[in-house]
Structure formats: structure tokens, C-alpha cells
Amino acid sequence: MTKIDGKVEELLAKHPSLTKLEAIKIVTEKNERKKKKRAEKTEKSNAKKLKHEAYLRERR
């Protein structure tokens, strides 16, 4: 069983009124939000790093 299948099964156990397709949609959307948040965090970190490197070059 894949990790997403496990998450879907957990969600269905907590909320038996959901259909399997609804549970898959919820898990998929959550994963997309997490990916987006990680990408934003990485982008922010890279921008900070570039700014700091530029500052260091300027000081020389």
C-alpha cells in the first residue's frame, strides 16, 4: 500500500460519510498545498541567500 492510500484509508476511517474519490481529492489537495508552501519557503531562502552573497561581495 502506498503512502497516499494509507492517508486515504485513515481519512475514510475518521469520516465514513466520505466517498473514496472525495477522500483522494482531499489528500491530493493537501499535498499540493504542502508542495506550494515548501516551494515558497525554498524560494524565500534562496532569495535571502543571494541577497547575503551580494552584500558580502559589496563589502570586499
N, C-alpha and C positions, 0 to 999 in steps of 0.2 A: 504494500500500500504506500502511495506517495504521501508526501507531507501535506499537500493540499487536500487529498482525500481524507486524511486524518482530521484536518481542521473542519472540513465539511461535515464529517460524522459527528464531531463534538458539537457543532452548531445545531445540527439536527436533533441531537440528544437534549440540548438545552431548550430548543424551541420546536417541538414536534409538529406544530401547525405549518411550518415552512415546508415547501417542496424542495427536492434536491436541487433543481435548477435555480431556485431563489437563493439557496444557501451557497451554491457555487458562485453566483453573481456577487453576493455579499463578500465572500472571501476574496474573489478576484479584485473587486473594487478596493478593498482594504489593502491588498498587496500593491496595487497601483499607487495608492496614496503614500504608502511607505516608501516605494521606489522614488516617487517625486520628492518626498521630504529628504531622503538620502542624497539625491542629486543636487538639491538646493544647498544642503549643508556642505557638500563637496565643492560646489561652485563658490560658495562664500569663503570656504577655507582656502581655495586656490587663489581667489582674488586678494585675500589678506596676505598670502604668501608672496604673490607678485608685488604687491604694494611695499611689503617689507624689503624685498630684494632691491627694488628701485630705490628705496630710502638708503639702503646700505651702499649702493653704487654712487649715489649722490654725495654721500659723506666722504668718499675717498678722494 
